Amino acid sequence: MSRRIHLNAFAMMCAGHQSPGLWRHPSDQGFRYTDLDHWTSLARLLDEAGFDALFLADVLGVYDVAGGSRDAAVRAGIQIPLGDPMMPVSAMAAATTSLGFGLTVSTSYEHPYALARRFTTLDHLTKGRVGWNVVTGYLESAAANLGLGAQLPHDERYAQADEYLEVCRRLWTESWEDDAVVRDAAGGVYTDPAKVHDVDFHGRYYDVPGPFLCEPSPQRSPVIFQAGASPRGLAFAGRHAEAVFVSGPSTAVVGGQVDRLRSAVSDAGRDPASVTVFAQLAPVVAGTAAEAQELYSSYLESFSLEGALALFAGWTGVDLTGIDPDEPLRYVESDAGRSALASFTTDDPSREWTVGEVARHLAVGGRGPVAVGSGAEVADAMETWVDETGADGFNLAYAVTPGSFAQVAEHVVPELRRRGRMPATPEPGTLRARLASR
């Protein structure tokens, strides 16, 4: 029997996420990111199509590496202006029945005691459909504007994140017993004090002596997502992650990432198959292959080279502006995100990318591949990627929103269902239970 293919929609609460310049395309509605109806309508679309989750990226700084200025990112609408992704989730949950919600929050900029409460609250309000994409941050501008001066070094950010997750885990799983809330009206006892415990945590970065404020939620804790592919990021994923995002321009790159991830999970004493792996993919799909190619061509006409270079520089800390487009791209160590640069350099020694090729590759959907074609052709591509890389599904980046997702729902989902790759109807239950389904 064919393995199930899991689908996430990859978005951000901004006008331009990972397709630089495509906010200019006449069909794009990303400018409606401040309109709650935009988000509830998108959530209903994804819910009815059987997507597992809407995954919302986030940053707390501006992309100001390219040219030593934020101007390129601001001008091209590269993840600025930007809202808080947590805010629309309650409304989207009320508008749906099965869709999960993955939220990106950094461990570098907020105390774990406060964040743990927000996630537990959302887990209650969504009836167990929330996940947390744990990131450590990569923009110096975020650290500066939050009063931290400069980012901690790359590997130390992960050391801090390990402790952060330990604090949250204790709050979520050790402070309140399952039956602590008794609601005994006759005895006048709402919660049994003997079943609420101090976590008494004292670490290098955090001190949390007391009890958690929240009673246990349906999942107890959000599903832990993670995306770092550096050696330190992989070790972190091996210990903590339940779902992991990988991204690269070829099956060779992504397949290597999946293998290294599953090895890290095994090294941590966990079952490698217990982690759901999502590969990034940007689908451009229409009723026929010719129509899809025409659509793809129209997207490329709106592409912003300046925006692509700003995006890449923010991800990697490497400024490519002013460099000869025919110059080969080389890997360098930085304290920004390392996986983006590695996916175009060291991860695939058989392919040498030039600066110009990388910029053009980012035109639609960012770092991952683009699948252009009819519903059947895009489903073929998905099956090939899953079968050749060992991934469990896809984090689908959009060219335009909500159009790219609507086209997948109309043309690709029915094809995957016919092939037994997706359930015939959306599955109820918690996000954790859905992701565990194979």
C-alpha positions as CSV (number, residue, x, y, z in Angstrom):
1,M,0.0,0.0,0.0
2,S,1.3,3.5,-0.9
3,R,2.4,5.6,2.0
4,R,0.3,8.6,3.0
5,I,1.4,12.0,1.9
6,H,0.9,14.7,4.5
7,L,0.3,18.3,3.4
8,N,1.0,21.6,5.1
9,A,0.3,25.0,3.7
10,F,3.3,27.3,4.2
11,A,2.4,30.9,4.8
12,M,3.3,34.0,6.8
13,M,1.3,36.9,8.2
14,C,2.7,39.4,5.6
15,A,2.2,40.5,2.1
16,G,5.2,38.7,0.6
17,H,6.5,35.5,2.1
18,Q,9.0,33.4,0.0
19,S,8.1,34.4,-3.6
20,P,9.9,37.7,-3.9
21,G,7.9,40.3,-5.9
22,L,4.9,38.1,-6.5
23,W,2.6,40.4,-4.5
24,R,2.5,42.3,-7.7
25,H,0.8,39.5,-9.6
26,P,-2.8,40.4,-10.3
27,S,-4.2,37.3,-8.7
28,D,-2.3,37.6,-5.4
29,Q,-4.2,38.6,-2.3
30,G,-1.3,38.7,0.2
31,F,-2.1,42.3,0.9
32,R,-5.1,41.1,2.8
33,Y,-3.0,39.7,5.6
34,T,-4.5,42.2,8.0
35,D,-8.0,41.0,7.2
36,L,-9.3,38.3,9.5
37,D,-11.7,37.1,6.8
38,H,-8.6,36.3,4.6
39,W,-7.3,33.9,7.2
40,T,-10.6,32.2,8.1
41,S,-11.4,31.7,4.4
42,L,-8.0,30.2,3.8
43,A,-8.4,27.9,6.8
44,R,-11.7,26.7,5.6
45,L,-10.3,26.0,2.2
46,L,-7.4,24.0,3.6
47,D,-9.6,22.2,6.2
48,E,-12.1,21.0,3.5
49,A,-9.2,19.8,1.3
50,G,-7.7,17.7,4.0
51,F,-4.5,19.6,4.7
52,D,-2.9,18.5,8.0
53,A,-1.9,22.0,9.0
54,L,-1.5,25.7,8.1
55,F,2.1,26.4,9.1
56,L,2.9,30.1,9.8
57,A,6.4,31.3,9.6
58,D,7.6,34.3,11.6
59,V,10.6,36.6,12.2
60,L,11.1,39.4,14.7
61,G,13.6,41.4,12.7
62,V,13.9,43.0,9.3
63,Y,16.1,41.6,6.4
64,D,18.9,44.2,6.4
65,V,21.9,42.3,5.3
66,A,21.7,42.9,1.5
67,G,23.6,46.0,0.7
68,G,23.9,46.7,4.4
69,S,20.4,48.2,4.5
70,R,16.8,47.2,5.1
71,D,15.7,49.2,2.0
72,A,15.7,46.3,-0.4
73,A,13.5,44.2,1.8
74,V,11.1,47.1,2.6
75,R,10.8,48.1,-1.0
76,A,10.2,44.6,-2.3
77,G,7.9,43.6,0.6
78,I,10.1,40.8,1.8
79,Q,8.4,39.7,5.1
80,I,7.7,43.3,6.0
81,P,5.2,44.6,7.0
82,L,4.5,41.6,9.2
83,G,1.9,40.7,11.8
84,D,1.9,38.3,14.8
85,P,0.9,34.8,13.5
86,M,-0.6,33.7,16.8
87,M,-3.4,36.3,16.7
88,P,-5.7,34.8,13.9
89,V,-5.4,31.2,15.1
90,S,-8.4,31.2,17.5
91,A,-10.7,32.5,14.7
92,M,-9.3,30.0,12.2
93,A,-9.9,27.2,14.7
94,A,-13.5,28.3,15.2
95,A,-14.0,28.2,11.4
96,T,-12.6,24.7,11.0
97,T,-12.9,21.2,12.4
98,S,-9.7,19.3,11.6
99,L,-7.0,21.7,10.3
100,G,-3.9,22.0,12.6
101,F,-1.9,25.2,13.1
102,G,1.9,25.3,13.3
103,L,3.3,28.5,14.7
104,T,6.9,29.7,14.6
105,V,8.2,31.2,17.8
106,S,11.8,31.8,18.7
107,T,13.4,30.7,21.9
108,S,15.8,33.6,21.9
109,Y,13.4,36.4,22.6
110,E,10.8,35.4,25.1
111,H,10.7,33.7,28.5
112,P,9.4,30.1,28.4
113,Y,7.0,30.5,31.3
114,A,4.9,33.0,29.3
115,L,5.1,31.2,26.0
116,A,4.1,27.9,27.5
117,R,0.9,29.4,28.8
118,R,0.1,30.9,25.3
119,F,0.6,27.5,23.6
120,T,-1.5,25.7,26.2
121,T,-4.3,28.3,25.8
122,L,-4.3,27.8,22.1
123,D,-4.2,24.0,22.5
124,H,-7.4,24.3,24.6
125,L,-9.1,26.7,22.2
126,T,-8.2,24.6,19.1
127,K,-9.1,21.3,20.8
128,G,-5.6,20.0,20.4
129,R,-4.7,21.2,16.9
130,V,-1.7,23.4,17.6
131,G,2.0,22.9,17.0
132,W,5.2,25.0,17.7
133,N,7.9,25.4,15.2
134,V,10.9,25.9,17.5
135,V,13.5,28.3,16.0
136,T,16.4,30.1,17.6
137,G,16.4,33.2,15.4
138,Y,18.9,34.3,12.8
139,L,18.4,38.1,12.3
140,E,20.8,40.4,14.1
141,S,18.1,43.1,13.7
142,A,15.7,41.1,15.9
143,A,18.2,40.8,18.8
144,A,19.0,44.5,18.5
145,N,15.4,45.7,18.6
146,L,14.6,43.5,21.6
147,G,17.5,45.0,23.6
148,L,19.8,42.0,23.4
149,G,22.6,43.8,21.6
150,A,23.6,40.9,19.4
151,Q,22.6,37.4,18.7
152,L,24.1,34.6,20.8
153,P,26.5,32.5,18.7
154,H,24.7,29.9,16.5
155,D,25.5,26.8,18.7
156,E,24.9,28.6,22.0
157,R,21.4,29.6,20.7
158,Y,20.7,25.9,20.5
159,A,22.0,25.2,24.0
160,Q,19.6,27.9,25.2
161,A,16.8,26.3,23.2
162,D,17.5,22.9,24.8
163,E,17.0,24.4,28.2
164,Y,14.0,26.4,27.0
165,L,12.3,23.1,25.9
166,E,13.1,21.4,29.2
167,V,11.4,24.2,31.1
168,C,8.3,24.0,28.8
169,R,8.2,20.2,29.0
170,R,8.2,20.3,32.8
171,L,5.5,22.9,32.9
172,W,3.3,21.0,30.4
173,T,3.8,17.5,31.7
174,E,4.9,17.6,35.3
175,S,3.2,20.5,37.1
176,W,-0.5,19.4,36.9
177,E,-1.7,15.9,37.2
178,D,-4.4,14.7,34.8
179,D,-7.1,14.8,37.4
180,A,-6.0,17.9,39.3
181,V,-9.2,19.8,38.3
182,V,-12.1,18.2,40.2
183,R,-14.8,21.0,40.2
184,D,-16.3,19.7,43.4
185,A,-19.1,22.2,44.0
186,A,-20.2,20.5,47.2
187,G,-16.8,20.5,48.7
188,G,-15.8,23.9,47.4
189,V,-12.8,22.6,45.6
190,Y,-12.1,23.5,42.0
191,T,-8.6,22.1,41.8
192,D,-6.9,19.7,44.3
193,P,-3.8,21.5,45.6
194,A,-2.0,18.2,46.2
195,K,-2.1,17.5,42.4
196,V,-0.5,20.8,41.4
197,H,3.3,20.7,41.7
198,D,6.2,23.2,41.5
199,V,8.6,22.5,38.6
200,D,11.5,23.8,40.7
201,F,13.7,24.4,37.6
202,H,17.1,26.1,38.0
203,G,19.3,26.2,34.9
204,R,22.0,28.2,33.1
205,Y,19.5,30.5,31.4
206,Y,16.2,30.2,33.3
207,D,14.8,29.9,36.8
208,V,11.2,28.7,37.1
209,P,10.5,27.6,40.7
210,G,6.7,27.5,40.8
211,P,3.8,25.7,39.2
212,F,2.3,26.1,35.8
213,L,-0.8,28.3,35.5
214,C,-2.7,26.1,33.1
215,E,-4.6,22.9,33.5
216,P,-3.7,20.2,31.0
217,S,-4.8,20.8,27.4
218,P,-5.9,18.1,24.9
219,Q,-2.4,17.4,23.7
220,R,-0.7,18.4,27.0
221,S,1.9,20.1,24.8
222,P,2.0,21.5,21.2
223,V,3.4,19.3,18.5
224,I,7.1,20.2,18.3
225,F,8.2,21.2,14.8
226,Q,11.8,22.1,13.9
227,A,13.7,23.1,10.7
228,G,17.4,23.4,11.5
229,A,19.7,21.3,9.4
230,S,23.1,22.2,10.8
231,P,24.8,19.6,13.0
232,R,23.7,21.4,16.1
233,G,20.2,21.8,14.7
234,L,20.0,18.1,13.9
235,A,21.0,17.2,17.4
236,F,18.3,19.4,18.7
237,A,15.7,17.8,16.4
238,G,16.9,14.4,17.4
239,R,16.0,15.1,21.0
240,H,12.9,17.1,20.6
241,A,11.2,17.2,17.2
242,E,8.0,15.4,16.3
243,A,7.9,16.9,12.8
244,V,10.7,18.5,10.8
245,F,10.8,20.7,7.7
246,V,13.6,20.2,5.2
247,S,14.2,22.2,2.1
248,G,16.5,21.9,-0.9
249,P,16.6,22.2,-4.7
250,S,16.9,18.5,-5.5
251,T,16.0,15.0,-4.3
252,A,19.7,14.4,-3.6
253,V,19.9,17.3,-1.2
254,V,16.6,16.6,0.6
255,G,17.3,12.9,0.7
256,G,20.6,13.5,2.5
257,Q,18.8,15.8,4.9
258,V,16.2,13.2,5.7
259,D,18.8,10.5,6.3
260,R,20.9,12.8,8.6
261,L,17.7,13.7,10.5
262,R,16.6,10.1,11.1
263,S,20.1,9.2,12.2
264,A,20.0,12.1,14.7
265,V,16.7,10.8,16.0
266,S,18.1,7.3,16.4
267,D,21.2,8.6,18.1
268,A,18.9,10.3,20.6
269,G,17.4,6.9,21.4
270,R,14.1,7.5,19.6
271,D,12.4,5.7,16.7
272,P,13.5,7.4,13.5
273,A,10.1,6.7,11.9
274,S,8.3,8.6,14.7
275,V,9.2,12.0,13.2
276,T,7.1,13.3,10.3
277,V,9.3,15.0,7.7
278,F,7.9,17.7,5.4
279,A,9.9,18.7,2.3
280,Q,9.3,22.1,0.9
281,L,7.6,22.3,-2.6
282,A,6.1,25.1,-4.6
283,P,3.3,23.7,-6.8
284,V,2.1,25.6,-9.9
285,V,-0.9,23.6,-11.0
286,A,-3.8,24.1,-13.4
287,G,-6.2,22.1,-15.4
288,T,-3.7,21.2,-18.1
289,A,0.1,21.3,-18.3
290,A,0.0,24.1,-20.9
291,E,-2.1,26.2,-18.6
292,A,0.2,25.6,-15.7
293,Q,3.2,26.6,-17.8
294,E,1.5,29.8,-18.8
295,L,0.7,30.5,-15.1
296,Y,4.3,29.9,-14.2
297,S,5.5,32.3,-16.9
298,S,3.2,35.0,-15.5
299,Y,4.7,34.5,-12.0
300,L,8.2,34.9,-13.3
301,E,7.2,38.3,-14.9
302,S,6.5,39.6,-11.4
303,F,9.7,38.2,-9.8
304,S,11.9,40.7,-7.9
305,L,15.7,40.0,-8.2
306,E,16.3,42.7,-5.5
307,G,13.8,40.9,-3.2
308,A,15.4,37.5,-3.8
309,L,18.9,38.8,-2.9
310,A,17.4,40.5,0.3
311,L,15.7,37.2,1.3
312,F,18.8,35.1,0.7
313,A,21.1,37.5,2.6
314,G,18.7,37.5,5.6
315,W,18.6,33.7,5.7
316,T,22.3,33.1,5.4
317,G,24.1,36.3,6.5
318,V,25.7,36.3,3.0
319,D,25.3,39.4,0.9
320,L,25.3,38.6,-2.8
321,T,24.5,42.1,-4.1
322,G,27.0,43.4,-6.6
323,I,28.6,40.0,-7.1
324,D,29.0,38.7,-10.7
325,P,25.9,36.5,-11.4
326,D,28.2,33.9,-12.9
327,E,30.3,33.6,-9.8
328,P,30.1,30.2,-8.1
329,L,28.3,30.2,-4.7
330,R,30.6,29.1,-1.8
331,Y,29.7,28.0,1.7
332,V,30.9,30.1,4.6
333,E,30.2,29.8,8.3
334,S,28.0,32.5,9.8
335,D,25.8,33.0,12.9
336,A,22.7,33.2,10.7
337,G,20.8,30.2,9.5
338,R,23.2,27.7,8.0
339,S,20.9,25.2,6.3
340,A,19.8,27.6,3.5
341,L,23.4,28.2,2.3
342,A,24.3,24.5,2.7
343,S,21.5,23.3,0.5
344,F,23.0,25.2,-2.4
345,T,26.6,24.3,-1.7
346,T,27.9,21.5,0.6
347,D,24.8,19.3,0.6
348,D,25.2,18.4,-3.1
349,P,28.8,18.3,-4.2
350,S,27.7,17.2,-7.7
351,R,26.0,20.6,-8.4
352,E,27.7,24.0,-8.5
353,W,25.3,26.9,-8.3
354,T,26.2,30.4,-9.5
355,V,24.9,33.5,-7.7
356,G,22.5,34.2,-10.6
357,E,21.1,30.7,-10.6
358,V,20.4,30.8,-6.9
359,A,18.6,34.2,-7.2
360,R,16.4,32.9,-10.1
361,H,15.7,29.7,-8.2
362,L,14.1,31.7,-5.4
363,A,11.6,33.3,-7.7
364,V,8.7,31.0,-6.8
365,G,8.5,29.5,-3.4
366,G,11.9,30.0,-2.0
367,R,14.6,27.4,-1.5
368,G,12.6,24.3,-2.5
369,P,11.7,22.9,-5.9
370,V,8.9,24.1,-8.1
371,A,6.4,21.5,-9.6
372,V,4.6,22.8,-12.7
373,G,1.9,20.9,-14.4
374,S,-1.6,19.4,-14.3
375,G,-2.9,17.8,-11.1
376,A,-1.7,14.4,-12.2
377,E,1.7,15.7,-13.1
378,V,2.2,17.5,-9.8
379,A,0.9,14.4,-7.9
380,D,3.5,12.4,-9.9
381,A,6.2,14.8,-8.7
382,M,5.1,14.6,-5.1
383,E,5.2,10.8,-5.2
384,T,8.7,10.9,-6.8
385,W,10.0,13.2,-4.1
386,V,8.5,11.2,-1.2
387,D,9.7,7.9,-2.6
388,E,13.2,9.1,-3.4
389,T,13.9,11.2,-0.3
390,G,12.0,9.3,2.4
391,A,10.0,12.4,3.4
392,D,6.5,12.0,4.6
393,G,4.9,14.9,2.9
394,F,5.2,18.5,1.9
395,N,5.3,22.0,3.2
396,L,3.6,23.7,0.3
397,A,5.0,27.2,-0.4
398,Y,2.8,29.5,-2.5
399,A,3.4,31.6,-5.5
400,V,0.2,33.6,-4.9
401,T,-2.2,33.4,-2.0
402,P,-4.8,31.9,-1.7
403,G,-4.7,30.9,-5.4
404,S,-1.8,28.4,-5.2
405,F,-3.5,26.6,-2.3
406,A,-6.9,26.6,-4.1
407,Q,-5.3,25.1,-7.2
408,V,-3.8,22.3,-5.1
409,A,-7.2,21.7,-3.5
410,E,-8.9,21.5,-6.8
411,H,-6.5,19.6,-8.9
412,V,-3.9,17.8,-6.8
413,V,-5.8,16.6,-3.7
414,P,-8.4,14.6,-5.7
415,E,-5.5,12.9,-7.5
416,L,-3.7,12.0,-4.3
417,R,-6.9,10.6,-2.9
418,R,-7.5,8.4,-6.0
419,R,-4.0,7.1,-5.5
420,G,-4.5,6.3,-1.9
421,R,-2.0,8.9,-0.8
422,M,-4.5,11.0,1.2
423,P,-7.6,10.0,3.2
424,A,-10.9,10.3,1.4
425,T,-12.2,12.8,4.0
426,P,-10.4,15.0,6.5
427,E,-9.5,13.1,9.7
428,P,-10.7,14.4,13.1
429,G,-8.6,14.4,16.2
430,T,-5.5,16.2,17.5
431,L,-2.7,17.4,15.3
432,R,-0.3,14.9,16.9
433,A,-2.6,12.0,16.1
434,R,-3.0,13.1,12.4
435,L,0.8,13.4,11.9
436,A,1.3,10.0,13.4
437,S,-0.9,8.5,10.7
438,R,1.1,6.7,8.0
